[in-house]
Amino acid sequence: RIRGGLPTYIRRYRKGLNMARPPRFEGTIGRTIAESEPWFDEPPRPADGAPNVVVVLLDDTGFAQFGCYGSDIDTPNIDALAAGGLQFTNFHVTPLCSPTRAALLTGRDSHAVGMRAISNFRTGFPNMLGHLSSDAATMAEVLREDGYTTFCVGKWHLAPMEQCSAAGPFDHWPLARGFDRFYGFLEGETDQFHPDLVCDNHPIDPPARPEDGYHISEDLIDQALRMMSDAKGVRPDRPFFTYLAFGATHAPHQAPAEYLAKYKGRYDAGWDVCRAEWFQRQLDMGVIPAGTTLAPRNPGVDPWDELPDDQRRLSARLQE
């Protein structure tokens, strides 16, 4: 339901659309008002029934980390989404923060849009700019051009770090890349209980303290829901695009106390046993084809039974 059809959407998406929509006038201007014809340049409107779009990104999350992919981690809401939609089992990924975001938001290879590695450094070559290339359109830019309201909530990590202070410049912050609103953090990681937060283009303090139960994951959801509610409450006819990128599952690993208690002792058997159990569950579910063999441990990863007791306790705690 994109104006011009899917081929036009794909062409604009690949070519890039990082520019404001130019004004138009298609009326006539005569010598007098009677000889003139006004014309009103209306903003773009999505087709009737255009869907709301929500994209959720989780950092450093493995293939088998969800219940619907074989894990014993409790992910009931994600499992429900998977059961009611499409579940993919063939992935081509860029297992690193900034390149993943660059590829997901632009639909292009991360090297082609200036983000072959994390945005914390530049190499002096066009495949590593420290930010998204200006000729690569984001999903937000494409959808906003078609009348969507666009929200970015959570981790950005697509701007040079030296430009992420209150002084800017703001050229590569979310609001400059197609998003109407932003709430989250710009760096690769932040303290989950004491985050460095940004609202739109200015730093803010967290809305609550950890002793009052604050955790950034819940805060991000609250803010995303508030943005959606504000938009739909006034313009119910206008669909929204929400990009929600959690800080959770990335370092620092700071789960709320109730989550730590919930999983206490669950992984004491160690990674060899857990890997085998999850792998078998994937076979039983059909997530991986019958006859697949479990890959060996990564180089440098020792058998669980050979680890010192302290290292086992630490590793089990990290998994919890």
N, C-alpha and C positions, 0 to 999 in steps of 0.2 A: 504493500500500500504506500509505496514511496512515489512521489511525483516523478514521472518519466520512466517508471518501471524499474525492475531489478537491474537490468544492464546499466542504466544510468547511475543507479546507486553504487554499483560495484565500480564503475569507471571513476566516479567522483571520490569514492573511498580510497582507491589505489593512487589516484593522481595527487590528491591533497586538496583541502578546502579550508585553509587557515586564513580566512579573510572575512571582513564584514560584508554583508549583502549591500550592494550599491543601491542608492535610491533611484527611483524611476518616476517619470511623468509621461503619461500617455494621453493627456488631454490636449486642448488647444488654447493658445493665448492670442487673443485678438487685440484690436485697438481699444475696445471697451469690454466691460463684463458681459454685455449682451452678446458680443461676438465671440466670447470665450466659452470653453467647456471645461469644468473642473474634472479632476481625476484623483482618486484616492488610492494610494499605494498600500494595499492591505498586507499585513504580515502573512507568511505562509501558514496554511492550515492542513494538518494531516487528514487523510481520507477518513470517512466515517468508519468506526470500528478499529482504528489503528491501535495496536496493543501498547500497554505499558511494558517497559523493558527493565529488568533488574539483572545486573551482572555481579556476581559475588566471587571474589578472589581470595583464596587462602594461601598464605606463604608456606613454602617448604613442606608441603603436604604430600606424602607418598601415595602411590597407586592404591595401596590397601589400607588406607587410614580411615575409610568410612565403612559403616556397617554394610551398606549395599555393595561394597567391594571386598568383603571378607573380613573386616576388622571386628574385634570384640569391643571396640570403643563405641559408646552409646551415641549414635547420631540419628535419632528418630525423625527429625524434621527433614534432614537431607535424604534419608531413606524414603520418606513419603514422597518427596519431590521426584526422586528417581523412579518410584513405582508408578507415578502418574504421568511420566514423560518418557524421554529417550535417555538411555544410559549407554555411553560410548566406552569402548574398550580398546581403541587403537589411538594412541596419543603420540604426537611429535612435539616435544616440549623444549623450553629453554630454562633449565632448572636453576634459575638465579633471579633475584628480585626484579631489577629494572628491565632486563630484556623480556621477561615474562609479561610485564605490564605494557611495554612498548609493542610487542607482538599482538597482545590481546586487544589493545585499544585502537591499533591502526590496521590490523589484519595483514600486516606485512612482516617480512623477516626483520628481526631486531637489528641486524647489521645494516640493512637498507635504510633504517630510520635513525641511525646515529646512536644506537644503544646496544653495543655488543657485550657490555659488562655493566656493572652498577654505575649510577650517575655520580658517584663520589670522585671520579677522576676523568681526565681527558687524555687522549694520546696524540692529538694533533692531526688525526686522520678522520675523514668523514664518517667512518663506521663507529666512532666513539667520540661523540660530541659532548657527552654529559647531560644531554637533554634530547627530547624528541626533535627530529628535523622539522623545520618550519614548512616544508613542502609535503609533509605526511599528515593527512587528515585523521583525526580521532573519531571514534564513534559518536562522541558528544557533538563534535562540529558538524558532522553529517546530519545527525538527527535534529539538532537545533535549527539547522537550515530548513528542515522540513516541518518546523512548527512545534517540536518537542520542547518541554522544559527539562533541564538537565542538572543532575546533582552528583557530586563526587563526595564520598564519605569514607574516611579512613586514611590509609597510607598512600602517599603519592610516589615519592622516590623517583621522579622523572625530571628533576631540575638540578642544575649544578649547586652543590652544597654552599658555596660561597655566596650564592644569590638567595639563600633561604632565610635571611634575617628580616627583621622588620623594615630594613632599609631597601629591600628588594635588590635589583629590579625584579619585576613580577612577570616578565615575558613568558616564562616557562612554568608558572604556577597554574593550577587547574582552571582558574577563571579566564586565563589567556588561551586555554586550549579547548574551549567549547562548553565549559560548565558554567551554569548560572550561579550555583552555590557550591561552597566547599566547607567541610568541617572534618578536621583530622590532623595529620602530622606529615611533614614534608621529608623527613629523614628516612633512612632505611629501617630504623627501629626506635622505640621510645619506651620509657618505663610505663608498664601497664597500669600502675597505680598512681603515678605522678607524671602524666604525659606532657610533652611539649606540644600544646595544641595551637592550631590556627583556625580561625573562622574567616572564610572568604580570603581577604588579603591582609589580615592583621592577627598577631598572636593574642591568645586569651588564656586565662587561668582555667583549670578544670572546674566543672560546676559543683563538685563535691569532693570530700576527702576520703581516703581509703578506710579510715576508721568508721566512716558512715556507710561503708559498703560499696564505695566507688570502684569500678573497673572499666577500662576504656571500651571493652567489647560491648557492654551493655549501653554505655554512653553513645557509641556510634549508632546502634540500633535506634535508640531514642531520638537522636538527631535526624536520622534518615526518615523515620516515621513522621517527625514534625515537619520536615520539608515537604514530604508527599502530601500531608494533610493540609498544609498552608496552600499548596498549589491547587489541589483538587477542591478545596473549600471555596475558592474564588473562581477557578476556571475548570469545572468538571469536564468540559469538552476537550481539554488539552492533555494529551498523554505525557507521561514522564519517562525519562531514562535515568536510572540510578545505578551508579558504579560504586559498589561497596567492597572495600579492600581492608580486611581485618589486619590488626597487628598480631593477633594471637597465632600460635603455632610457630612463629618466628621468635628468635631471641629478642629480649630476655624471656625465658620461660617462666611466666608468673601467673599461674592459674589461681582462681579464687579458692579460698580455704575449703569450701564445700566440695569442690572438684577434687582437690587433693585427698580429702577424706574418703570420697566415693571410690577412688581407684587404689587406695592404700593396699599394698600387698598383691595386687592383681598380676603384676609382672615379675614377681620374685623368681619365677622359673627361668627367666632370662631370654635373651633375644633368639637363641637357637630354637627353643621350644615355641616361642610366639611366632617366629617366621614360619615354622612348619605347620602350626595350627591355622594361621591365616591363609597360607598357601593351599592347604587342603580344603578350607572353606571356599576359596575362590574356585577350585576345581569342582566342588559340589554344586556351586551356584551357577557354573557356566561362564563366569567372568573371564576365565582363561581356558583355552582349548584343552580337551582331554589329551593326555600324553605329554603335556608340558612338564618339564623337569625344573625343580627349584634351582635358581642360580646360586653359585657359591658365595660365600661371604666376600665382602669387598676386601681388597688388599689392606693389610694392617689391622683388620678386625679379628681379634683372637676368639677361639671357642669360649663360650660362657664358663664352662667348667674349669678353665685354666686361669680365670681372673682372680685376683686377690679379693678378699671379702669386702674391703672398703670400696673397691671399684664396682663390685656388684651392687652394693647398696646405693652408691651414687647413680649408677646407670638405671636401676629400677626406679629411683626417685625422679630422675629426669623424664622417664617414660610416663610416670604417674602425672 
